[in-house]
Amino acid sequence: MDTLKVKQPREIMPVTIYEKDVEEVLEELNLNNDSLDRPDFDVIAYINEMFPTEQSLTNIDEAIADTEKKILELDTETRDIVRGRWNSEDEGQEVVQEAMQMIQSLFVR
């Protein structure tokens, strides 16, 4: 059984490293449970783990479909979060405007 090895890319993508306190909070929340989220993520090791042999490449279409599904789910989740944030900001502005009007009406009396 031959092991499939992927060559090291010439250009390595930059790693996102958060400040220590942010990393600690993420660890407390247990959000770093996916190997893709780890700051020391190794692309080559990940691919070799997914496809350890040449025969395992027969499942590449399924792996691509799963990855595309995850991307779609993340896009949808991100869009929902952004929309929720906009709605919250709009509601917050309305509350601030109402409060300012009430304060102004108190000064008029």
C-alpha positions in Angstrom: 0.0 0.0 0.0 1.7 3.2 -1.2 1.3 6.4 0.7 0.5 9.4 -1.4 2.6 12.4 -0.5 1.8 16.0 -1.5 4.8 18.2 -2.3 5.3 21.3 -0.2 3.9 24.4 -1.9 6.3 27.1 -2.9 4.3 29.8 -1.2 2.9 29.2 2.2 -0.4 30.9 3.2 -0.1 33.2 6.2 -1.3 31.8 9.5 -3.8 33.8 11.5 -2.6 34.1 15.1 -4.7 35.8 17.7 -3.5 37.5 20.8 -3.0 35.2 23.8 -6.2 36.3 25.6 -8.3 35.7 22.5 -6.8 32.2 22.1 -7.6 31.5 25.7 -11.2 32.5 25.3 -11.5 30.4 22.2 -10.1 27.5 24.0 -12.5 28.0 26.9 -15.4 28.1 24.5 -14.0 25.0 22.8 -14.2 26.6 19.4 -10.9 25.3 18.2 -12.0 21.7 17.9 -11.6 21.6 14.2 -8.0 21.0 12.9 -8.6 23.7 10.3 -9.0 26.3 13.0 -5.7 25.6 14.7 -3.0 28.2 14.4 -0.5 25.5 13.6 -2.7 23.9 10.8 -0.6 21.9 8.3 -2.2 21.7 4.9 0.1 18.9 3.7 -0.6 16.7 6.7 -4.3 17.4 6.4 -4.4 16.3 2.8 -2.3 13.3 3.4 -4.6 12.3 6.3 -7.7 12.7 4.1 -6.1 10.8 1.2 -3.4 8.4 2.6 -3.2 6.2 -0.4 -3.7 6.6 -4.2 -6.8 4.4 -3.9 -8.4 6.8 -1.4 -8.5 9.4 -4.2 -11.5 7.6 -5.5 -13.4 9.4 -2.8 -12.2 12.9 -3.8 -15.6 13.9 -5.4 -17.3 13.1 -2.1 -14.7 15.1 -0.2 -15.1 18.0 -2.5 -18.9 17.9 -2.2 -18.7 17.8 1.6 -16.3 20.7 1.6 -18.5 22.7 -0.7 -21.5 22.0 1.6 -19.5 23.2 4.6 -18.6 26.4 2.7 -22.2 27.0 1.8 -23.3 26.5 5.4 -20.6 28.9 6.6 -21.6 31.5 4.0 -25.2 31.2 5.1 -24.3 31.5 8.8 -22.0 34.5 8.1 -24.7 36.2 6.1 -27.3 35.6 8.9 -24.9 37.0 11.5 -24.2 40.1 9.4 -27.9 40.7 8.8 -28.7 40.2 12.5 -26.0 42.8 13.3 -27.4 45.3 10.9 -30.9 44.8 12.4 -29.5 45.2 15.9 -27.7 48.4 14.9 -30.9 49.8 13.2 -32.9 49.0 16.3 -30.2 50.5 18.5 -30.3 53.7 16.5 -34.1 53.9 16.8 -33.9 53.5 20.6 -31.2 56.2 20.8 -33.3 58.6 18.8 -36.4 57.9 21.0 -34.3 58.5 24.1 -32.9 61.8 22.7 -36.4 63.0 21.9 -37.6 62.2 25.4 -34.6 64.0 26.9 -35.3 67.0 24.7 -38.9 67.0 25.7 -37.9 67.0 29.3 -35.7 70.1 28.8 -38.6 71.9 27.0 -40.9 71.5 30.0 
